[in-house]
Amino acid sequence: MSLRYVQAMQRSFSAVVRSRILNHPSDFRSISRGCNVFINHRGIDTKKNVAGLLFDHLTRIGLRPFLDSKNMRPGDKLFNEIEEGIRSSKIGIAVFSPRYCESYYCLHELAMMVENKKKIIPIFVDIRPSELHVKYSHSCPENELQRFNWALGEAKYTVGLTFDSINGDWSKLLRKASNAVIDNLIASEGVLMSDNQAV
């Protein structure tokens, strides 16, 4: 990707975000202070493109996304940090890619998001939902495989975004994904405010 292309994407994205903030100023201020977005992805496939760009864009607009390669430091306990990131988030983005299901960690994170009842926004990159299957492994206990299959079923039958990394429009993907995150965060804030007013 050229520098000009990335800059054009950033300008386009910024215009959309400015418009969204003008339409929902009080909701957005609340969200920017307290919400997190957990980005679940297979690093070998998407860390340097979809996941990394999403992290940068969400950070730029004042949200606090969690991406393992950006948030974790040498010495951090892997599972502790990731589990805390999932628990503290309100939205999960699951970036599905061709090698996603080969990773125990990806499936474990996905299962945790589903178990913690997080709203999940799936992004299918270079793969169809029907092509996602948990790979059988002798080293993985049967109960874990069942847990992963259940979580994968929950996520892949959720309406999401699809993207072809060779022919797709990157700025359109980032705009749609960011809009979906903002919409869901605003909706979750509205539910929380209603619950608090009812009490």
N, C-alpha and C positions, 0 to 999 in steps of 0.2 A: 504494500500500500504506500502510495506517495504521500509526502508531507502535505501537498495541496489538497489531496483527497481527504485526508484526516481533518485538516482545518475546515474544509467545506462541510464535513459531517458535523463538526463541533458547532459551527455557526448555525446550521439548520436545527440541530438539537437545542441550542440555546434559545432560539426563537420560539420553539414549541414550549419549552419550560417557562419562559417569560409569560407566554400566553396563559399557561395553566396556573401560574402563580397569581396573575391578575384576576382570574376567574374564581380562585379559591384561596385568597390570601390568608385568612385566619386558620383554615385547616392546614395549609402548607406550613405555616410557622410552627404549629403544634407538632406536625410530623417531623420536621427537620430537627427538632430538639430531641425527640425521644425514640424514634423508630430505627430499627435495623432491618436489613435485607440480607439473607444468607444466600450466597451463590454456590450452588452444588454443581460440580463439573468434573470432567476427566481432563486433568491438566495436559496430558500428552496431546489431546485433540484440540482443546479450546482455550488454554490459559493465555496464549499470546494473541488471541483474536477476540472471540465473542465474550468470554468471561472477563478478560482484562479490560476491554473497551467498556463493557457494562459497569464494571467497578469504577473506572475513571469517571464516567458520565454521572453515575449516581452520587459519587463523592462530590463532584463539581456543583451539583445542585443542592448540596447540604444534607443529603441522607448519609447514613453510616452503614454501608454495605460490608459484609464479611466475605473475604476471599482469602483462602489459606495462605497463598503465596505473598499476599500483601499485608495481612494482619499478624501473621505469626513470626516470631523471632527465634534465633538459636537459643535452645534451652527450654522453650515452651513445651509443655506436655501436649502431644498431638490430640489425643482423644478429649482431654479436659477442655482445651481451647475450642475445639470444634463443637463439642456438646454445649458449651456455654454460648457460643455464637448462635447455635440453633435455638436454644431455649430463649435467648433474649430477642430474637428476631420476631417480626410479625408476618413477614412474607418470605417465602422461599422461592428462588428461581432454580429450576432443575434444567441444566443445559445437557440434553441428551445428544450423544455423538456415537459414531460407529464402535468405538472401543469402551464406551461407558460401562456396559454390563460385565466387562472383564475385571472390573475393579471392585474388590470387597469394600474399600473405603467409600466409593461413590454410593453403593447400594446401602451401606450402613447409615450414611448421612441422610439418604432419601427416606429410609425407614424411620429414622429419628424424627424427621420433619413431619411425616404422616402420623406417627405415634403422638407427637406433640400438637397435633391438629393445626399445623401451620397452613395458611393459604399458599398453594403451590402454583406457580406460573411455569408451565413446561415450555422449553424452546427445543425443537427438534432440528438439529443441525446435521445435514447430510444423512439423515436416517428417517424412516417412517415409524410411527408408533408401533405398527404391526411387526416391525423387524426387531423390536426390543424384547429380549428374552434373557432370563437369568441363566448363566452358564453353570452346569452341574460341576461340582468340585468335591473330590474325596476329602480335601482338607477343611471343607466348610460343613459344620454340623447341619443335620436335616432341619432342625427348628429355625436356624438362621436362613436357610434357603427358602423355607416357607414364608418367613418374615419378609425377605427381599421380594419374593414373587407377589405377595400381597401389596407391598408398598409400590412396586412397579406398576401393578394393575391399577391402583388408585391414581397414580400420576399420569400414566399414558392414556387413560380415558378421561382426562381433564382437558378442556379446550385450551389450546396453547398456540404457539407460533411455530411455523416451519421456515427453514432457511437453507438455501443452497449456497455454500460458501464460495463456489466458483462463479456462478452467474447471478447471485442475489444482490440486492441493493442494501449495502451495509447501513447507510443512514436511515433507511426505512425500517430495518430491523431494530436498530437502537431506539428510534423514535417510538415504535410500537411497544417494545419491551418496557421502556421507561414510562410510557403512558399507562401501561397495564399496572406497573408497580405503584405509580402515583394514585391511580384510581382505586386500587385495592387498599392502599394505606389510608386514603381519605375515607373510604367506606368503613375500614376497621376503626378509625378514630370516631366516626359517627356512631357506630355501635357502642363503643366504650362510653361516649358522652351520654348516649341514651340510657345505658345501664346505670351510670353514676347519677343521672338526674332522677331515675326511678327510685334509687335508694335514698 
